[in-house]
Amino acid sequence: MNACFPSMRVCAMRKSIKTALLLSVAAISPALADDVRIEEIVVTARGRTENLMRVPDSIAVMNRDDLTKHQVQNFEDVTMYTPGVFVINDQDPGTNIITIRGVSTDRLQQASVAYVVDGLALGDKELFTQPYYDLDRVEIVKGPQGALYGKNAIGGVFNIVTRGPTDEFEANVEAEVGNGGNKAVRVAAGGPVAGRKLMMRIAAQYQDWDGWIYNTFLKKNVDDQTTRNLRTTFKGEATDDWTWELRWNVNNEDSGAAWLSSNNITGKFKGRMDGAALTDPFGDYEGQSKRNWYGLSFKNDVTIAGGTLSAIVGYDHYQKRWSEELDFRNDKVLTYAGVPAFFNGIQPIKQPVDFRIWTGEVRYTSADDARVRWIAGVFGQDTLRNRIDDFGPLLFGFEPSAFRTPTTQLAAFAQAETNLTERLEATLALRYDTVDTSEDITGVNTKARFDYAKKTFDQVQPKLSLSYTVAPQSIVYASISRGFKPGGFNPQPAATDTYTRIYKAETTTAYELGVKASAADGRISATAVAFYTDYNNFQYFAFIGGNDVTYNAPQVDVKGFEVSANAKPLPWLTLDSSFAYTDAEIGTFRAPDPISGVGLRNYTGNQTPNSPRDNWASGAEVEFPVAADLKATFRGEFTLRGKTFFEIDNALYSPAEGAINVRAALSADNWSVAVWGKNITDNRWAVSAFGQGQVALLAFLGPNGPFDSFNINRGRQYGVTVKANF
């Protein structure tokens, strides 16, 4: 008897994948042409320029062409086509949930990934949701990368590389229109100002949409958004051995927020968030968000002794103002445990955030052709984060609390690679991080101190990998690495509360075994990876007694595998497919009941929240000439997100959901026109949720309660994009 997964839907999907792969191989093999091959991909995620197929890490890459054909506009779009990675915006454009291989982030916690833009590590996940435009490539490194990137690289790394200045003038303009009132203009231009001594590039975007999520009570779309973005880069080669870069960016955004729906899904639908359970929003308060951010960075690269001494310093300043309701209904009066409690609903709820971040790093990178190739450096980041929790009616006349959280991170790191034999390469990396943080809680009006706490978190993060070259473009590798995410602070618990003032740091120890192979003279490439992660002190979110709090689950075991393949059997045909399976199971763990506060709940064996078990993405692209300088491109792709639980009790879940995307383009050397559609079948699913089994407010809210609250996706999107190059 063939073994199969408990879910018949997953079982059938796996059989389909197996059949598709066999058919693909059978079709590709006899059709290989001599004049085509897959373009070589280079990455810089390990601190130097390398061929992707030679790097002993699991890295997903989207270059300029990939970003265009997938119609990528933000990091959510990237991860839709990157199995093993899950990203959503939760309650406003700056609050996001990020999961890589079962290692998850939730709401107010720190990120579980490092996010680096042009060499500068961003200090807060509020900054991750900047729009993608005028990029060179996006690299996602999966698995702990603490040895090079330090704290928060516990799940992996997003490495974003924007397009920089060159010594030749180039410019482009792009216009886009689509459903939902979507319209956008993007422009970029750059070139020499004083030869190679001074070059510059400027890129800007304006985008506005009315939205796709309709509130049936307010009778309008409530996910509207307007963004204005500007990025300017100056670059100069002062001498043959000295290069500098100055980057400046400004981002402004006005949008809707917290367009959540409400339903008794736990009771009526047994937690399954699908079909009739997914009602449109019908709350009587329209959430709003305003965000402003500017950043400045300066980088120097100096060639010394054949290597490069690099220094970068950056400053970011960010403000967010947003408001929402917490009942997500239009009932008047709202009751709590059957007693009239909120005569005008639970609104407005406000949570303004301000922070400033200084970041600096100095590193030396040895020559690429040295027998021992090494990197060593020091890193520092100083963050001041201010937040106000104004929960409106839930304060019952008491003043809101202000949270002031300064954090200083210092680190030293080193990495060395060498060839032990002609075919065997070893990499050893080590980093030490120390994070000093404190939290001062005061009254917004009286300035009276309610509480103060401080804590130092530190961790040594090693990494060891061995890579064996089977062929020039094929390797087998194994690695072990450590990741670390600091703990933090909860509000001061009362005598009856079950949470602690300080929650613990997370650590992961990850084991990975992988194969990267290229065949048929570069026309076929494939990767396969198996991994196991020992995940300690998993941090999970809860909303207890009107407070956002974090608990620790001592142990999570994460195991899984990923496979991907790319092929170009004919000059006009490209095929790509990837699949990831992740099982993130909570070990023996009982915790106080978050609703009653009495007794223990058993979470043993549950899956971590926001970690789909299966992800699958496949695409096919056809390209052919239609005239001397004109070509047509057609692409279709299918993406599937597997069963996903949204909270630690696993009560609310989304079944496997898929989407079909298409794109047709006509292009010449200096212009292109593309018609595209995302999720063309208009499939709707839940992207996040919190429920009555974990939130006392929802469990006892009425009338006609209890309720669960959830976000649904935006459904079908389509449009036309026109681009001209100069």
ZAMARGU-4260 file (C-alpha; in steps of 0.2 Angstrom, whole numbers, plus 5000, padded with zeros to 4 digits):
<rodrens>
0) 5000/5000/5000 | 5007/5017/4996 | 5009/5029/5011 | 4999/5045/5010 | 4996/5060/5021
5) 4981/5061/5032 | 4973/5075/5021 | 4966/5067/5005 | 4968/5084/4997 | 4986/5085/5001
10) 4988/5067/4995 | 4980/5070/4979 | 4990/5085/4976 | 5006/5075/4979 | 5001/5062/4967
15) 4998/5076/4954 | 5015/5083/4958 | 5024/5067/4955 | 5015/5064/4939 | 5018/5081/4933
20) 5037/5079/4936 | 5038/5063/4927 | 5029/5070/4912 | 5040/5085/4912 | 5056/5075/4912
25) 5049/5063/4898 | 5044/5078/4888 | 5060/5088/4891 | 5073/5075/4888 | 5070/5072/4869
30) 5067/5090/4865 | 5083/5098/4871 | 5090/5111/4859 | 5108/5115/4858 | 5107/5134/4858
35) 5097/5137/4874 | 5102/5136/4892 | 5096/5144/4909 | 5104/5160/4913 | 5117/5159/4926
40) 5111/5167/4943 | 5123/5177/4954 | 5119/5181/4973 | 5127/5191/4986 | 5118/5185/5002
45) 5134/5177/5009 | 5144/5194/5008 | 5152/5191/4991 | 5146/5188/4973 | 5144/5170/4969
50) 5135/5158/4957 | 5119/5152/4965 | 5122/5134/4960 | 5138/5134/4970 | 5132/5141/4986
55) 5129/5128/5000 | 5113/5137/5006 | 5094/5136/5001 | 5092/5153/4991 | 5077/5158/4981
60) 5081/5172/4969 | 5070/5184/4958 | 5080/5195/4946 | 5073/5209/4936 | 5065/5198/4923
65) 5057/5187/4937 | 5050/5202/4946 | 5042/5208/4930 | 5034/5192/4924 | 5027/5188/4942
70) 5020/5206/4943 | 5029/5209/4959 | 5025/5225/4969 | 5029/5220/4987 | 5037/5206/4997
75) 5020/5197/4998 | 5020/5195/4979 | 5038/5187/4980 | 5033/5175/4994 | 5018/5169/4984
80) 5030/5161/4972 | 5043/5155/4985 | 5037/5139/4994 | 5043/5138/5012 | 5040/5156/5015
85) 5023/5164/5021 | 5020/5183/5023 | 5004/5192/5026 | 4999/5210/5031 | 4989/5207/5046
90) 4979/5223/5053 | 4987/5237/5044 | 5001/5239/5030 | 5015/5240/5043 | 5010/5225/5053
95) 5015/5209/5045 | 5017/5190/5049 | 5033/5182/5042 | 5036/5163/5042 | 5050/5153/5035
100) 5051/5135/5037 | 5039/5135/5052 | 5049/5149/5061 | 5036/5162/5063 | 5033/5180/5068
105) 5017/5187/5075 | 5010/5205/5076 | 5020/5215/5089 | 5035/5203/5091 | 5052/5206/5082
110) 5054/5199/5065 | 5060/5181/5063 | 5070/5186/5047 | 5084/5199/5044 | 5079/5211/5030
115) 5093/5219/5021 | 5092/5233/5008 | 5108/5237/4998 | 5119/5231/5013 | 5109/5240/5027
120) 5100/5229/5039 | 5083/5237/5043 | 5079/5238/5061 | 5060/5235/5062 | 5048/5224/5052
125) 5037/5240/5050 | 5050/5244/5036 | 5048/5228/5027 | 5032/5233/5018 | 5040/5246/5007
130) 5035/5244/4988 | 5046/5235/4976 | 5051/5246/4961 | 5067/5248/4951 | 5075/5233/4959
135) 5089/5222/4953 | 5085/5207/4962 | 5077/5199/4978 | 5086/5185/4987 | 5078/5175/5001
140) 5090/5164/5011 | 5080/5150/5020 | 5085/5143/5037 | 5095/5152/5051 | 5108/5164/5045
145) 5113/5172/5062 | 5132/5169/5059 | 5132/5183/5046 | 5117/5193/5050 | 5114/5191/5069
150) 5098/5193/5079 | 5082/5190/5070 | 5089/5180/5056 | 5082/5165/5065 | 5071/5160/5050
155) 5081/5167/5036 | 5086/5183/5026 | 5078/5194/5014 | 5092/5203/5004 | 5085/5217/4992
160) 5097/5224/4979 | 5090/5240/4971 | 5096/5246/4954 | 5111/5257/4956 | 5119/5271/4946
165) 5130/5267/4930 | 5141/5276/4919 | 5129/5276/4905 | 5113/5286/4904 | 5097/5276/4905
170) 5079/5279/4910 | 5062/5271/4910 | 5044/5276/4913 | 5030/5263/4918 | 5011/5266/4919
175) 4998/5254/4926 | 4979/5253/4927 | 4968/5239/4933 | 4953/5234/4942 | 4949/5241/4960
180) 4953/5258/4954 | 4972/5254/4953 | 4983/5266/4944 | 5002/5268/4946 | 5016/5278/4938
185) 5034/5273/4940 | 5049/5282/4934 | 5068/5279/4935 | 5083/5288/4927 | 5102/5288/4930
190) 5119/5290/4923 | 5135/5300/4924 | 5136/5317/4931 | 5155/5318/4931 | 5160/5302/4922
195) 5163/5288/4935 | 5168/5301/4948 | 5150/5305/4951 | 5135/5295/4945 | 5117/5296/4951
200) 5100/5287/4949 | 5083/5293/4955 | 5068/5282/4955 | 5050/5286/4960 | 5033/5278/4961
205) 5015/5284/4964 | 5001/5271/4966 | 4983/5273/4971 | 4969/5261/4972 | 4951/5261/4979
210) 4953/5243/4985 | 4945/5225/4982 | 4938/5222/5000 | 4920/5228/5001 | 4912/5232/5018
215) 4893/5228/5016 | 4888/5240/5030 | 4898/5255/5025 | 4894/5251/5007 | 4912/5254/5000
220) 4929/5246/4998 | 4939/5248/5014 | 4957/5243/5008 | 4961/5259/4998 | 4979/5264/4998
225) 4989/5279/4991 | 5008/5277/4991 | 5022/5290/4986 | 5040/5284/4986 | 5056/5292/4981
230) 5074/5284/4981 | 5090/5293/4976 | 5107/5286/4975 | 5124/5294/4971 | 5139/5284/4968
235) 5157/5289/4964 | 5174/5281/4961 | 5185/5293/4970 | 5200/5282/4965 | 5203/5265/4957
240) 5203/5258/4974 | 5189/5268/4983 | 5170/5268/4979 | 5157/5277/4989 | 5138/5277/4989
245) 5125/5289/4996 | 5107/5283/4997 | 5091/5293/5002 | 5073/5287/5002 | 5056/5294/5006
250) 5040/5285/5008 | 5023/5291/5012 | 5007/5281/5013 | 4988/5283/5017 | 4977/5268/5017
255) 4963/5259/5025 | 4967/5247/5040 | 4959/5232/5049 | 4946/5227/5037 | 4942/5212/5047
260) 4927/5201/5046 | 4917/5193/5060 | 4908/5176/5061 | 4906/5162/5073 | 4917/5150/5063
265) 4922/5140/5078 | 4904/5135/5082 | 4896/5135/5065 | 4910/5129/5054 | 4921/5119/5066
270) 4935/5131/5063 | 4936/5128/5044 | 4938/5145/5036 | 4932/5142/5018 | 4916/5145/5008
275) 4901/5152/5017 | 4912/5155/5033 | 4921/5169/5024 | 4909/5184/5025 | 4914/5201/5019
280) 4917/5214/5032 | 4902/5223/5040 | 4909/5233/5054 | 4903/5251/5057 | 4920/5259/5059
285) 4932/5262/5044 | 4950/5259/5050 | 4964/5271/5044 | 4983/5271/5043 | 4995/5284/5039
290) 5014/5280/5037 | 5029/5291/5034 | 5047/5285/5033 | 5063/5292/5027 | 5080/5284/5027
295) 5098/5289/5023 | 5114/5278/5021 | 5132/5280/5016 | 5144/5267/5011 | 5162/5266/5007
300) 5172/5252/4999 | 5191/5253/4999 | 5202/5240/4991 | 5216/5234/5003 | 5228/5220/5001
305) 5217/5212/4987 | 5202/5213/4998 | 5188/5225/5002 | 5186/5236/5018 | 5167/5241/5018
310) 5159/5253/5030 | 5141/5258/5030 | 5130/5269/5041 | 5112/5272/5040 | 5098/5281/5049
315) 5079/5278/5048 | 5065/5288/5055 | 5047/5281/5055 | 5030/5287/5060 | 5013/5277/5059
320) 4996/5283/5065 | 4982/5271/5063 | 4965/5267/5071 | 4952/5253/5070 | 4938/5245/5079
325) 4939/5229/5089 | 4922/5221/5088 | 4921/5222/5068 | 4902/5222/5069 | 4888/5236/5068
330) 4878/5229/5083 | 4872/5242/5096 | 4873/5239/5110 | 4887/5227/5112 | 4886/5215/5127
335) 4900/5206/5137 | 4895/5190/5145 | 4877/5195/5142 | 4878/5212/5150 | 4877/5228/5140
340) 4895/5235/5140 | 4899/5245/5124 | 4885/5256/5119 | 4894/5263/5103 | 4905/5248/5099
345) 4923/5245/5103 | 4931/5260/5094 | 4941/5269/5090 | 4957/5259/5095 | 4973/5268/5091
350) 4991/5262/5092 | 5003/5276/5085 | 5021/5270/5083 | 5037/5281/5081 | 5055/5275/5080
355) 5072/5280/5075 | 5086/5268/5071 | 5105/5271/5068 | 5114/5256/5060 | 5132/5254/5057
360) 5144/5240/5051 | 5162/5238/5046 | 5168/5222/5037 | 5183/5216/5028 | 5181/5204/5013
365) 5196/5195/5007 | 5199/5192/4988 | 5188/5180/4980 | 5203/5170/4973 | 5211/5168/4990
370) 5214/5150/4996 | 5205/5155/5012 | 5191/5167/5008 | 5186/5176/5024 | 5175/5190/5030
375) 5176/5198/5047 | 5167/5213/5055 | 5158/5222/5068 | 5140/5228/5069 | 5130/5240/5079
380) 5112/5246/5079 | 5103/5258/5091 | 5084/5259/5091 | 5072/5270/5100 | 5054/5264/5098
385) 5039/5273/5105 | 5021/5266/5105 | 5005/5271/5113 | 4991/5258/5117 | 4975/5268/5117
390) 4961/5255/5118 | 4947/5267/5119 | 4932/5260/5128 | 4942/5245/5134 | 4952/5257/5146
395) 4935/5261/5155 | 4941/5279/5159 | 4959/5276/5163 | 4973/5284/5153 | 4982/5276/5139
400) 4999/5269/5141 | 5015/5274/5132 | 5029/5262/5129 | 5047/5268/5127 | 5059/5254/5121
405) 5077/5258/5118 | 5087/5244/5111 | 5106/5243/5107 | 5113/5228/5098 | 5132/5225/5096
410) 5140/5211/5087 | 5156/5204/5080 | 5157/5191/5066 | 5168/5181/5055 | 5166/5168/5041
415) 5180/5158/5032 | 5179/5146/5017 | 5192/5135/5010 | 5194/5120/4999 | 5200/5105/5009
420) 5202/5096/4993 | 5199/5100/4974 | 5181/5096/4976 | 5177/5098/4995 | 5174/5115/5002
425) 5171/5119/5021 | 5163/5135/5028 | 5164/5140/5046 | 5156/5156/5053 | 5154/5163/5070
430) 5145/5178/5077 | 5142/5185/5095 | 5127/5196/5098 | 5123/5206/5113 | 5106/5215/5114
435) 5103/5227/5128 | 5085/5233/5129 | 5073/5241/5142 | 5055/5246/5142 | 5047/5261/5152
440) 5028/5262/5153 | 5021/5278/5158 | 5004/5287/5157 | 5001/5297/5141 | 4993/5312/5151
445) 5000/5311/5168 | 5018/5304/5163 | 5017/5294/5179 | 5028/5278/5178 | 5018/5262/5178
450) 5032/5250/5176 | 5050/5248/5170 | 5060/5233/5165 | 5077/5230/5157 | 5086/5214/5150
455) 5101/5209/5141 | 5100/5195/5128 | 5115/5187/5120 | 5120/5173/5110 | 5134/5164/5101
460) 5128/5159/5083 | 5140/5147/5074 | 5138/5139/5057 | 5147/5125/5048 | 5144/5119/5030
465) 5153/5106/5019 | 5150/5106/5000 | 5156/5093/4988 | 5157/5097/4969 | 5150/5083/4959
470) 5151/5093/4943 | 5155/5111/4938 | 5137/5116/4941 | 5132/5103/4954 | 5135/5101/4972
475) 5130/5091/4987 | 5131/5100/5004 | 5127/5099/5022 | 5126/5112/5036 | 5122/5116/5054
480) 5118/5133/5060 | 5111/5143/5075 | 5098/5157/5075 | 5093/5169/5088 | 5079/5181/5091
485) 5079/5191/5108 | 5065/5191/5120 | 5055/5206/5126 | 5042/5213/5137 | 5024/5211/5142
490) 5014/5223/5152 | 5016/5221/5171 | 5005/5206/5175 | 4992/5207/5189 | 4991/5194/5202
495) 4979/5183/5193 | 4987/5185/5176 | 4996/5170/5168 | 5010/5179/5158 | 5027/5185/5164
500) 5034/5203/5163 | 5049/5197/5152 | 5047/5183/5139 | 5062/5172/5133 | 5073/5173/5118
505) 5070/5161/5104 | 5084/5150/5097 | 5085/5138/5083 | 5098/5124/5078 | 5095/5119/5060
510) 5102/5104/5050 | 5101/5105/5031 | 5106/5092/5018 | 5104/5098/5000 | 5108/5095/4982
515) 5110/5107/4968 | 5112/5100/4950 | 5113/5107/4933 | 5111/5095/4918 | 5110/5095/4899
520) 5123/5109/4896 | 5114/5121/4908 | 5096/5118/4901 | 5090/5110/4917 | 5093/5115/4935
525) 5086/5107/4950 | 5088/5108/4969 | 5082/5097/4983 | 5084/5100/5002 | 5079/5091/5018
530) 5080/5100/5034 | 5076/5098/5053 | 5076/5113/5065 | 5076/5112/5084 | 5066/5127/5089
535) 5067/5133/5107 | 5056/5145/5117 | 5044/5148/5102 | 5036/5165/5105 | 5017/5166/5102
540) 5005/5180/5103 | 4989/5182/5114 | 4977/5196/5118 | 4974/5194/5137 | 4964/5206/5148
545) 4965/5220/5135 | 4984/5218/5133 | 4995/5212/5119 | 5006/5198/5127 | 5018/5185/5122
550) 5020/5167/5129 | 5034/5155/5126 | 5032/5137/5121 | 5048/5128/5126 | 5050/5116/5111
555) 5045/5115/5093 | 5051/5102/5081 | 5052/5107/5062 | 5055/5095/5048 | 5052/5096/5030
560) 5059/5096/5012 | 5059/5107/4997 | 5062/5103/4978 | 5063/5115/4963 | 5067/5113/4945
565) 5069/5124/4930 | 5071/5119/4912 | 5072/5127/4895 | 5069/5113/4883 | 5066/5124/4868
570) 5072/5142/4864 | 5054/5148/4866 | 5049/5137/4881 | 5053/5139/4900 | 5046/5128/4914
575) 5048/5130/4932 | 5041/5122/4948 | 5045/5121/4966 | 5037/5113/4981 | 5039/5114/5000
580) 5033/5103/5014 | 5035/5109/5032 | 5029/5100/5048 | 5031/5112/5063 | 5025/5102/5078
585) 5024/5109/5096 | 5032/5098/5109 | 5025/5093/5126 | 5017/5110/5132 | 5003/5115/5143
590) 4998/5133/5146 | 4985/5142/5156 | 4968/5144/5148 | 4969/5161/5140 | 4950/5163/5141
595) 4946/5158/5159 | 4963/5159/5167 | 4959/5143/5176 | 4967/5127/5172 | 4979/5121/5158
600) 4976/5118/5140 | 4986/5105/5131 | 4994/5111/5115 | 5006/5096/5113 | 5007/5091/5095
605) 4999/5106/5087 | 5006/5115/5073 | 5014/5133/5075 | 5003/5147/5068 | 5004/5154/5051
610) 5015/5140/5044 | 5007/5131/5029 | 5012/5113/5028 | 5012/5113/5009 | 5017/5126/4996
615) 5018/5123/4978 | 5021/5135/4963 | 5023/5130/4945 | 5024/5140/4929 | 5026/5139/4910
620) 5032/5153/4899 | 5032/5154/4880 | 5041/5167/4870 | 5043/5169/4851 | 5046/5183/4839
625) 5032/5191/4829 | 5042/5203/4819 | 5061/5208/4817 | 5062/5218/4834 | 5046/5212/4842
630) 5042/5197/4853 | 5027/5190/4862 | 5027/5182/4879 | 5014/5171/4887 | 5015/5165/4905
635) 5003/5155/4916 | 5007/5150/4934 | 4998/5140/4948 | 5002/5143/4966 | 4995/5133/4981
640) 4996/5137/5000 | 4993/5122/5010 | 4982/5120/5026 | 4986/5134/5038 | 4982/5136/5057
645) 4981/5154/5063 | 4983/5151/5082 | 4992/5139/5094 | 4976/5130/5098 | 4974/5126/5080
650) 4955/5129/5081 | 4954/5141/5066 | 4962/5135/5050 | 4962/5138/5031 | 4962/5123/5020
655) 4973/5122/5005 | 4970/5136/4993 | 4976/5139/4975 | 4977/5154/4963 | 4980/5155/4944
660) 4990/5170/4937 | 4992/5174/4919 | 5002/5187/4909 | 5003/5191/4891 | 5016/5204/4884
665) 5022/5212/4868 | 5039/5219/4869 | 5053/5228/4859 | 5070/5234/4864 | 5063/5250/4871
670) 5045/5247/4875 | 5033/5234/4881 | 5014/5231/4884 | 5008/5218/4896 | 4991/5212/4901
675) 4990/5202/4917 | 4979/5194/4930 | 4982/5188/4948 | 4970/5175/4955 | 4960/5175/4939
680) 4947/5163/4946 | 4943/5175/4961 | 4947/5162/4974 | 4944/5169/4992 | 4953/5163/5007
685) 4958/5168/5025 | 4975/5176/5026 | 4975/5179/5045 | 4963/5176/5060 | 4961/5177/5079
690) 4947/5168/5088 | 4936/5166/5103 | 4947/5151/5109 | 4961/5163/5112 | 4954/5180/5115
695) 4942/5182/5129 | 4935/5198/5122 | 4928/5188/5107 | 4923/5173/5118 | 4911/5184/5128
700) 4906/5197/5116 | 4888/5198/5110 | 4874/5199/5105 | 4874/5183/5096 | 4892/5179/5100
705) 4904/5172/5102 | 4914/5178/5087 | 4930/5175/5077 | 4939/5188/5067 | 4948/5186/5051
710) 4955/5194/5036 | 4951/5188/5018 | 4962/5190/5003 | 4959/5203/4989 | 4952/5191/4976
715) 4954/5194/4958 | 4966/5208/4951 | 4970/5212/4933 | 4977/5226/4923 | 4988/5233/4910
720) 5006/5239/4912 | 5015/5249/4898 | 5033/5253/4900 | 5045/5263/4889 | 5064/5263/4890
725) 5076/5277/4885
</rodrens>
